[in-house]
């Protein structure tokens, strides 16, 4: 019976994922796309983190390898791509039907295969080439809004952008496949969800101020992503070298609870230097705009904080 569990779990995952597009489409009437994307990943990360705590409390052992320093580039790329992909999907769902988006989502298979072929030099069988051709053709048909004028649907284009992002992300995740899958999902969910949440907050601020300029939107979102990651690095660093009285919690509590933090990959000095580079990048993104000094000061404050 146990040998059938993986198949059952895979089918259950597919069924739950199939509900994603129609349910998200309904919720997008009241929730901003970036916020919806954040909630999707934060939910996954929080759920897996809770399962990890249950596994630890039950004393269950795992032989899975922990992530190491050499995995950092792939883990970082995975998080960034997982911030972008669901936002693209939510933007697409706002402009096309849920069933159309669900069908075009199959293009993720094409993107994943082509990235594996071009970048990682993996072989593609004749049957897979046939499948790639058929999926690509069907995606083109679904994306055409007006066949007489060859006008493509903007909504479908956003969904295709999500599929391409996930195609790259799948290959990044594959490079981490020898590590603990629960650890990977927690990092992916909480990291990508936090990044998307900060981006959503930045976009909502722009909308409230009546700013619609695309370059300003990109700049503020870049600022948000950089300070969000820097904030998390400093948070992890303070758990190792911070002052217990100021923090209000024992030093080293993350390690005792088995949490994966940036200090699993960097020395304290390296982590601090990385946070400083991210802070400078955040300030540089908004420097061309008037009255950006307050945001620059906020970035410096978050970098220098002690709790």
N, C-alpha and C positions, 0 to 999 in steps of 0.2 A: 504493500500500500504506500509506503514511504517514497518509493521511486516515482510515484505519480504526483507527489506534492509540488515539485518544481513546475510541472506542466500546469497544474491547477493554479498556482500563484501567478504564472505568466499570463494565463487566460484572464484571471481576476484583475491583474494590472491593466491589461488591454481593455477590459470592459469598463473599468473605472476611468481610464484615460479617455475612452470614447464619450463619456458623460461631460468631459471638460468643456468642449466647445459649446454645446447647447446651453449648459448651465451658466457658463461665463457670459454668453450672449445675452441671457436674461438679466444678469446682474450688472452688465455694463450700462444699463439705463440709469443706474444710480451710483456706480463706482467708476472712478477714472481708470483708464487702461493701465497706467504705471502702478497704481495702487492695487489693482486686481492682480497684476503679475507678482507684486511683492507678497500679497497674501497667499498666492498659490505656493510659492517656494518656502515662505516662512512656515506655512502649515506642514509641508513635507519635512522640513528640517526639525521643527519642534516635535513632530510625531516620532521621528526616528531617534531624536535625542531622548525622548521619554522611554522608548523601547530599550535604548542603551542603558539607561538608569535601572530599568527593570531587570535587564540581563545581568548587570553588575550586582544588584541586590540579591538576585537568586543564586549568585555564585557560579553562573555558567561560564565556562572557559571558551576561548576562541583561539584558533591557531592562525588566524589571519594576520598578515604583516601590517604594521603601522606605517603611515605615510612618512617619508623621509625627506631630507633637504633636496635631493635630486628630483623629487616630484613637484616642487614648488612651481616651476613654470607651467606645467600642465594643469595643476590645481588652480592657479591664478587665471589662466586662460579659460578654464571651465567656468569659473565664477562670473567672469566678465561676459562670456557668451550667454550664460544663463540669466544674466540681467537683461540683455538685449532681446533674446529670442521671445520670451513670453510677452514683452511689451509690444514687439512687432505683431505677435499673434492677436493680442487684444485690440490693437489698432485696426488690424484686418477684420476682426469680427464686428467692429463698429460699422464697417463699410461693405460687408458681404453677409450672406446667410451662413448659419451655423453648419448646414449640411455641405455647402460649397467649401467652407474652410476645412471641415473634417476630411473631405476627399482630397483636397490639395495637400493636406498634411502628409500624405504618402510620399510627397516629393522629398521628405527627410531621408528616405531610403536612398534616393538617387544622390543627394548631397553627401551623405555619409560614405557611400561607395566611391564616389569620384574623389573626395578628399583623401580617402585611404589609398586610392590608386596614384594620384598625382603627388601627394606629399610623403606618404609612408610606403609607397612602392608595393602595395599589395596587389595580388592578381585578382582579376574578375573573370569568372567563368562565362561561357557562351550563354547559359541560361540566365545568369544575372544580367548580362548585357541586354538580353531580350526584355527582361522585366524592367530594366532602367529605361529602355526605349518606350515601352508601353506606358509606364508611369509618367514619363516626360510628356508624351503626346496627350495623355488625358489631362495633365496639369495645364498644358497650353489651351486645350479646348475649354476647360473650366475657367480659365483666366480671361478669355476673350469676351468682352462685353458687347461689342458690336462687330460682327463678322464682316459686314460690308465695308466698314472703315478701318478694320483691324485695330479697334480701340480696346485697350486692356483695362480690366477692373483694378482700381487702386487698392481695393480691399484684398484682392487675390495677390497683388504684388507684395503687400505687407506680410501675408501668410507665407509666401514663397521666401521672403527675407528671413522669417522665423525658421523655416525649414533649413535654409542654408546655414544659419547660425547654429542650429541644433546638429547639423551634419558635422560641422567643425567640432562642436562640443562633444559629440559622441566619440570622436577620435581622440580627443583629449582625455576623456574618461577611460577609454580603452587602455591608454598608457598607464592608468592607475589600477588596472583590473586585478593586479596581484595583491592589492592592499585590501583592508577591511571594508566591505561594501557599505556597512552601516556608517562608518566614519566618513566615507566619501559623500554619502547622501546628507549627513548632518552638515558637513562643510558646504556642500552645494546648496542645500536648502537655506541655511541660516546666512551664509555669505551672500548668495545671490538675492535672497529675500530682503536682507538689510540694505544691499546696494540699490535694489529696485524701490524700496520704501523711501530712501533718502532722495533718490531721483524723482519719485512721485511728489514728495514734499516740495522739492525745488520747482518742479513744473507747475504745481498748484499755486505757489507763490507768484510765479510769473503771470499766470492767468488772472490771479486776483489783482495784480498791478496793471493788467491790461496790456502786457508785453506779448507780442505775437511774432517778433522778429526771429527768424530761424537761427541766425548766428548767435543771438543772445541766449536762446534756449539751449543750444549745444554747449555754450560756454558755462552756463549755470549748472547744467547737468554734469559736465565734466568736473566742475568744482565740487559738486555734491558727492560724486563717486570717490574722488580723491580724499576728501576729508573723512568720508565714511570709513574707508579702509584704514586711514591713518588713526582714526579714533579707536578702531578695533585693535590695532597693533599696540597702541599705548595702553589700552585696557589690559591686554595680555601681559605687557611688560610690567605694569604696576603690580600685577599679581605675583611677580617674581622679585622685584626690587623696590616695591613701594613701602610706605609706612603704614603699619597695621592700624594705628589710631586714626589716621586720616582716611584710610580706605573703609574702615568699619567692618573689616573681615580679616581672617587669618591669611598671612602670606602663604602662597603655595597651594591654595585651596583648589585651583583648577587642575593641578597635577594630581592631587590626592583623589579627585573625582574622576580622573581618567579623561579629562577634556583634551581635545586636540586644539592647540593654539599656535600662534606664529612662532612661539618659542620652541616648538617641536622642530622647526626648520631653520631658525636663525639663532645666533648668539644674541644676548641683550644689546650689544653694541651695533650689530648688524640690523637688528629690528629697529632700534632708535634711528639709525641712518636712513633706513627705508621710509620710516614715518616722516622724517624731515624732507626727503625728496618728494614724497607725495604732497606734503603741505606746500612746498614751493610750486609744484605743478598746479595745485588748486588755486593758489594766488595768481599765478601767471595766466590762468584761463580767464579770470575776470578782470585782470589789470587794465585792459583797454577801455573799460566802461566807467562812466562817472559814478561817483559815490560808492566805489567798491571797497573803500578803506575799512568799513565796518566788517565786511565779510573776511577781509584779509586778517583783521585783528582777531576775529572769531577763530580762524584757522590756527593762528599762532597760540591762542589761548588753549585750544583743544590739544595742541602738541605739548604745551608746557604744563598741563594740568597734573595735579598730584593725587587726584581721587576721582 
